[in-house]
């Protein structure tokens, strides 16, 4: 028997502690050198010129849409199969999310449906790398280019992943990473906008900082603290979290290697289970693995899935459903009148997903226990069908 196995666990150590203590002792707790270093490290890893640290991935997406001038009357094409923040930010700027259904293998938007959905009010495509999978990002970029609208890449779950030899974060006009504790790296809370667009980066820096002007290199900052040239927000990333991010980025390759090890172990041990569909990874993709989500095969449903998750939890194995469809969340039903059947592929997938425990430090014994417990639940559920 093993101890309780959580769904996720952050990997932080002595270097993170040391850098945070260094910040605390310095007396400079905001807008300091660690934020600048963290921004540079993430931007470089994404293959972009600029990084803008923010207080969350959600804030990053919100600021990018604001900086692009998207607002009331506009539509933004996006996916119904994602964490709700990717659509909420569209509502935050007063625009309307226009959902399109997904591809059942990649779990990302079907590119043909994306192009077909573009209309006169479409002002952007907000494409999510669902569960960290970047498949079709190059296709979305091509579609956005043909229609001369920006692609915003929600790469919150894909730091360190590449597709077609391109780094996640570099496909769109801007990309946004998130650093919640279950991500490839964590700062507790936090996010990062990456872009090659200097003007967009400067606008986002102003928006995150109460709309203050951003002095050009060599210009004095005297008198700028109480000057506000646009409506802004307090979406800054403080020095303590930036210091944790620096320590995490310095060992990103090691963290990714640990996640790849766990993913390979799951794939090997579960590949023979006919009751499951395992994550599909394109040959042109090098995954950094945000989570490990399996789904029950066609013919199984939500009730069976929910019973399996409940049984896993009773056996001290963390498990969850990833993701409930956004359009069926109460707010979206109320605002737009969505009903079941609106996006049948996303709904079918959503009803059968099971997120298994997944984190860098998982031992072979823990992985084995999760697999054995899941297999037992599958057998039991199968016998009762």
Secondary structure, DSSP 8 states (H G I E B T S, - for coil): ----B-S------HHHHHHHHHHHHHT--SSSHHHHHHHHHHHHHHT-SEEEEES-HHHHHHHHHHHTT--TT-EEEEESSS-THHHHHHHHTT-EEEEE-B-TTT-SB-HHHHHHH--TTEEEEEEE-GGG--TTHHHHHHHHHHHT-EEEEE-TT-TT-EETTEETTSSSSEEEEE-BTTSSS--BS-EEEEES-HHHHHHHHHHHBTT-----TT---TT-TT---S---B----HHHHHHHHHHHHTHHHHHHHHHHHHHHHHHHHTT-TTEE-----TTEE---S-EEEEE-TT--HHHHHHHHHHHHHTTB-EE-----GGGSHHHHHHH---TTTTHHHHHHHTTEEEE---TT--HHHHHHHHHHHHHHHHHHHHT-
